[in-house]
Amino acid sequence: MPFDFVTFIDRRQYPTQKWQRYEEDVLPLWVADMDFVSPPAIVEALQARVEHGVFGYGRTPDSLLQTLCQWSQRHYDWEIMPEWQLWLPGVVPALHLASLALTEPGDGVLTVTPIYPPFLKVAEHTGRLAQTAELAEPVASGEGWRLDLEALEAAITPQTKLLLWCHPHNPTGRVWQHEELAVIAELAARHDLLIVSDELHCDLILEDEPHRPLAALFPDLADRIITLWAPSKTFNVAGLSCACAVISNAALRQRFEQAMSGLMPGVNVLGLLAAEVAYAEGEPWRRELLDVLRVNRDRIGEYVKRWPGVSWQVPESTYLAWLDLRQAGLGDSPQRALLEQAQVALSDGADFGWPGFVRLNFGTPAALLEQGLQRLDEVLSK
């Protein structure tokens, strides 16, 4: 392969959440950033920009707007306009901004669990009413997590104004199918809900199918949807803090932009550059990354077969494995038990609304993943 997904890069030399949260003997396979060097084209462009030496306030370049339009058309068959794009310093801030801009204090903000933990904090942080519905967990091996229509209907009240949706899904790795998304569309229309569709992992689909944005699948629904994209997960540039809200409805976009004013700083000038290079030149690297992730995913599956009381549903997207350890005999907190007994740091399912599960990040060189799996095997195969 022309790109290097093998070499281990020592990340402890610079402060980093992933590698410095735990002691040095702990192998971190938790937070969702990868251990691969970003695409060479991005690194080279950043080096050239740094040599310029001036880092004053930037602006979103027209070339980036056009580049994202081209990426959307080519990869998602969705024609978007440059004026639909609002660039900001991250998807998590965008979730909170949407709540502030589109709802009033006391309104309901709904999401389904398990879910990426910041989703569960949006209502609390913005003075809204937190509402949740559970997904239906797999009932047999090989089946995936499913929408529970009855639970979702029951969670919607007259106070519900905003649905926070994750597509593809973090942490289960589900790629929602058209019929499932049609349920979301029908509910939103019937209950007059606005939707924030977090599509952060949409360029990491591991199966042979394209991503279709929610707003593209249901054009009649597009006026009530904010779509969130970013290069951060796919191209491993999360630390450059750059994301985009795609909003076709002008009135909705104006409300969102007004909420940004004075509350959000301008986007990192290096992040804007990295985003443009990622979408313009990063496709060959992305394709190789997907091959690497598929091999790593398969290796996890080989180990899971050896672990009594452990189950999973093979993720269709992302570099995140969602493992059910409720029957593994590790007590109330499998995450803590594995941290203490195997010296492997995983994300705690309780933070996603589902205790007893852990999330494992396999976006790392194969040798490092193997080391982590061997450590886990010493505890879980007993």
C-alpha positions in Angstrom: 0.0 0.0 0.0 1.3 3.5 -0.8 0.2 4.8 2.5 1.6 3.8 5.9 -1.0 2.4 8.3 1.6 0.2 10.1 4.1 2.4 11.8 3.4 3.1 15.4 3.7 6.8 16.2 4.5 7.7 19.8 1.7 10.2 20.8 2.7 10.6 24.4 5.3 13.3 23.4 2.5 15.8 23.0 -0.5 16.2 25.3 -3.3 14.1 24.1 -6.6 12.9 25.6 -6.3 9.4 24.3 -2.8 8.5 25.4 -2.4 10.6 28.6 -5.6 10.0 30.4 -4.3 6.7 31.9 -1.0 5.4 33.2 1.7 4.5 30.8 1.2 0.8 31.2 -2.4 1.1 30.0 -3.1 0.6 26.3 -5.8 3.2 25.2 -8.4 1.9 22.8 -11.2 4.3 23.9 -11.8 7.8 22.6 -12.7 8.0 18.9 -9.5 9.3 17.3 -7.2 7.1 15.3 -3.5 6.4 15.7 -2.7 6.7 12.0 -0.8 9.7 10.5 -3.2 11.9 8.6 -3.1 11.8 4.8 0.3 13.1 3.5 -1.4 15.7 1.3 -2.9 17.2 4.5 0.4 17.1 6.4 2.2 18.8 3.5 -0.4 21.5 3.1 -0.3 22.3 6.8 3.5 22.4 6.7 3.4 24.9 3.9 0.8 27.0 5.7 2.8 27.1 8.9 5.8 28.3 7.0 3.8 31.4 6.1 4.1 32.3 9.7 0.9 34.5 10.1 -2.1 33.0 11.9 -4.6 35.9 12.1 -8.4 35.6 11.9 -9.3 33.5 8.9 -12.5 33.1 6.8 -14.1 30.1 5.1 -12.6 30.1 1.5 -14.9 29.8 -1.4 -12.8 26.9 -2.7 -13.7 24.9 0.4 -17.4 25.5 -0.1 -17.1 24.3 -3.7 -15.0 21.3 -2.7 -17.6 20.1 -0.2 -20.3 20.5 -2.8 -18.3 18.3 -5.2 -17.6 15.7 -2.5 -21.3 15.5 -1.6 -22.3 15.1 -5.3 -19.7 12.5 -6.0 -20.0 10.4 -2.8 -23.7 10.9 -1.7 -25.4 11.9 -4.9 -26.7 15.0 -3.1 -26.4 18.4 -4.8 -25.8 21.0 -2.1 -25.1 24.7 -2.5 -22.2 26.7 -1.1 -24.6 29.0 0.7 -26.1 26.1 2.7 -22.8 25.6 4.5 -22.0 27.1 8.0 -18.5 26.1 9.2 -17.8 26.0 12.9 -15.4 24.4 15.4 -17.0 21.0 15.8 -20.0 18.7 15.7 -20.6 18.8 19.5 -20.8 22.6 19.6 -23.2 22.3 16.6 -25.5 20.0 18.6 -25.7 22.5 21.4 -26.2 25.5 19.1 -29.1 23.7 17.4 -30.8 23.3 20.7 -30.3 26.9 21.6 -31.3 28.2 18.1 -34.3 25.9 17.4 -35.9 25.3 20.8 -37.0 27.2 23.8 -36.2 26.5 27.5 -38.3 23.6 28.6 -38.8 22.1 25.1 -38.0 18.5 24.7 -34.8 17.3 23.0 -35.0 13.6 22.0 -32.4 11.0 21.1 -32.1 7.3 21.1 -29.7 5.2 23.2 -27.1 3.9 23.2 -25.6 7.1 21.8 -22.5 9.1 21.7 -22.3 10.7 25.2 -22.5 14.4 24.3 -25.9 13.8 22.8 -27.2 13.0 26.3 -25.8 16.3 27.7 -27.3 18.8 25.2 -30.6 19.3 26.9 -29.0 19.6 30.3 -26.5 22.2 29.1 -29.1 24.3 27.2 -31.9 24.2 29.8 -34.1 21.9 27.8 -36.0 18.7 28.7 -33.9 15.6 28.0 -35.9 12.8 26.4 -34.6 9.3 25.3 -35.9 6.2 23.7 -33.9 2.9 23.6 -33.0 1.1 20.5 -34.0 -2.6 20.3 -31.0 -4.7 20.9 -30.2 -7.7 18.8 -32.2 -10.8 19.6 -29.9 -13.3 17.9 -26.4 -13.6 16.7 -25.8 -11.8 13.4 -28.7 -9.4 13.8 -28.2 -5.7 14.3 -29.5 -3.1 16.6 -32.9 -1.8 15.4 -35.3 1.1 15.8 -38.0 0.4 18.4 -40.9 2.3 16.9 -43.1 1.9 19.9 -40.5 3.2 22.3 -39.8 6.1 20.0 -43.4 7.0 19.7 -43.9 6.7 23.5 -41.0 9.1 24.1 -42.4 11.9 22.0 -44.6 14.3 23.9 -46.1 17.7 23.0 -42.9 19.3 24.4 -40.7 17.4 21.9 -39.3 19.8 19.4 -35.9 18.5 18.3 -34.6 15.0 17.5 -30.8 14.4 17.6 -30.1 11.6 15.2 -26.8 9.7 14.5 -26.4 8.3 10.9 -24.3 6.1 10.7 -24.7 5.2 14.3 -22.2 5.7 17.1 -21.6 3.4 19.0 -23.3 0.4 17.3 -21.9 1.0 13.9 -25.3 0.5 12.2 -25.8 1.9 8.8 -29.5 2.8 8.8 -31.5 1.4 5.9 -34.0 3.3 3.9 -37.0 1.8 5.6 -35.7 2.7 9.0 -35.0 6.2 8.0 -38.4 6.5 6.5 -39.8 5.8 10.0 -37.8 8.8 11.3 -39.0 11.0 8.4 -42.6 10.1 9.0 -42.4 10.7 12.7 -40.7 14.1 12.2 -43.4 15.2 9.8 -46.3 13.9 11.9 -45.0 15.4 15.2 -43.5 18.6 13.6 -39.9 17.8 14.8 -36.7 19.4 13.7 -33.8 17.0 13.2 -30.1 17.4 13.6 -28.6 14.5 11.7 -25.0 13.9 12.9 -23.4 12.1 9.9 -19.8 12.4 11.2 -19.0 8.8 10.4 -20.6 8.7 6.9 -17.3 8.3 5.1 -16.4 5.3 7.1 -19.0 2.8 5.8 -17.3 -0.6 5.8 -19.8 -2.3 3.6 -20.2 -1.9 -0.2 -22.8 0.8 -0.2 -22.8 4.5 -0.4 -23.9 6.9 2.3 -27.2 8.7 1.6 -27.8 11.8 3.8 -31.2 11.9 5.5 -32.0 15.2 3.8 -31.1 13.7 0.4 -33.3 10.7 0.9 -36.3 12.7 1.9 -36.3 16.1 0.1 -39.7 17.0 1.5 -38.1 16.7 4.9 -35.0 18.7 4.1 -36.5 22.0 5.3 -36.5 20.7 8.9 -33.0 19.0 8.9 -29.5 20.2 9.9 -26.9 17.9 8.5 -23.5 17.8 10.3 -20.3 16.7 8.6 -16.7 16.9 9.4 -13.4 15.5 8.1 -12.3 14.9 11.7 -13.0 11.1 12.1 -12.3 10.0 8.5 -9.0 11.8 8.1 -7.9 11.9 11.7 -7.9 15.7 12.1 -10.2 16.0 15.1 -7.7 18.3 17.0 -8.0 20.9 14.2 -11.6 21.6 15.3 -13.5 22.0 12.0 -17.0 20.9 11.0 -19.8 22.0 8.8 -23.6 22.4 9.3 -25.4 22.0 6.0 -28.8 23.7 6.1 -30.9 24.1 3.0 -33.7 26.0 4.6 -32.8 29.7 4.7 -34.8 30.6 7.8 -33.4 27.7 9.7 -29.9 28.6 8.6 -30.4 32.1 9.7 -31.5 31.1 13.2 -28.5 28.7 13.5 -26.1 31.4 12.3 -27.5 34.0 14.7 -27.0 31.5 17.6 -23.3 31.1 16.5 -22.7 34.9 16.6 -20.6 35.8 19.6 -20.9 32.3 21.0 -18.6 30.4 18.6 -15.1 31.5 17.7 -14.0 31.5 14.1 -12.9 28.1 12.7 -9.2 27.2 13.1 -7.4 28.4 10.0 -5.4 25.2 9.8 -8.7 23.2 10.3 -10.2 24.9 7.3 -7.2 24.1 5.2 -7.1 20.5 6.3 -10.8 20.1 5.5 -10.3 21.4 2.0 -7.3 19.2 1.2 -9.1 16.2 2.8 -12.1 16.5 0.5 -10.1 17.5 -2.5 -7.2 15.0 -2.3 -7.9 12.5 0.5 -9.9 9.8 -1.4 -7.1 7.4 -2.2 -6.0 7.5 1.5 -9.6 7.0 2.7 -10.0 3.9 0.5 -6.9 2.3 1.9 -8.0 3.2 5.4 -11.3 1.3 4.9 -9.3 -1.8 3.9 -7.2 -1.6 7.0 -10.3 -1.1 9.2 -12.0 -4.1 7.7 -9.0 -6.3 8.5 -8.9 -5.0 12.1 -12.7 -5.5 12.4 -12.3 -9.1 11.3 -9.5 -9.7 13.8 -11.8 -8.5 16.6 -14.4 -11.0 15.5 -12.0 -13.9 15.7 -11.3 -13.0 19.4 -14.9 -12.4 20.3 -15.7 -16.0 19.3 -13.3 -17.1 22.0 -14.7 -15.0 24.8 -17.6 -16.7 26.7 -20.3 -14.3 27.7 -19.2 -11.6 25.2 -21.2 -10.7 22.0 -21.2 -8.1 19.4 -22.8 -7.2 16.1 -20.2 -6.6 13.4 -20.1 -2.8 12.8 -21.2 -1.8 9.3 -19.3 1.5 9.7 -16.9 3.4 11.9 -13.8 2.1 13.6 -15.7 1.4 16.8 -16.7 -2.0 18.2 -19.7 -2.1 20.6 -19.2 -5.1 22.9 -21.8 -6.6 25.2 -20.1 -7.8 28.3 -23.1 -8.2 30.6 -22.7 -12.0 30.8 -18.9 -11.9 31.0 -18.7 -12.1 34.8 -16.9 -8.8 35.2 -19.3 -7.2 37.6 -21.2 -3.9 37.4 -18.5 -2.1 35.4 -16.7 -4.2 32.8 -14.9 -1.2 31.6 -13.3 -0.7 35.0 -12.6 -4.4 35.4 -10.7 -4.6 32.1 -8.8 -1.4 32.9 -7.6 -2.9 36.1 -7.1 -6.5 35.0 -6.0 -6.2 31.4 -4.6 -2.6 31.4 -6.7 -1.8 28.4 -8.8 1.4 28.4 -12.1 1.2 26.6 -15.1 3.5 26.6 -17.7 2.7 29.3 -21.1 1.8 27.9 -22.8 3.6 30.9 -21.7 6.9 29.4 -23.7 6.0 26.3 -26.8 5.1 28.3 -26.2 1.3 28.4 -24.2 -0.1 31.3 -22.5 -3.4 30.8 -21.2 -2.6 27.3 -17.8 -1.2 26.2 -16.7 0.5 23.0 -13.4 -0.4 21.5 -11.6 1.8 19.0 -9.9 -0.3 16.3 -8.6 2.6 14.3 -5.0 1.8 15.2 -2.1 -0.2 13.7 -2.8 -3.9 13.5 0.2 -4.7 15.8 -1.1 -2.4 18.5 -4.7 -3.7 18.2 -3.3 -7.3 18.5 -1.5 -6.3 21.7 -4.7 -5.0 23.1 -6.8 -8.0 22.1 -4.2 -10.3 23.6 -4.4 -8.4 26.9 -8.2 -8.6 26.8 -8.0 -12.3 25.9 -6.1 -13.1 29.1 -9.1 -11.9 31.1 -12.1 -12.7 28.9 -11.1 -16.2 27.6 -11.0 -17.7 31.2 
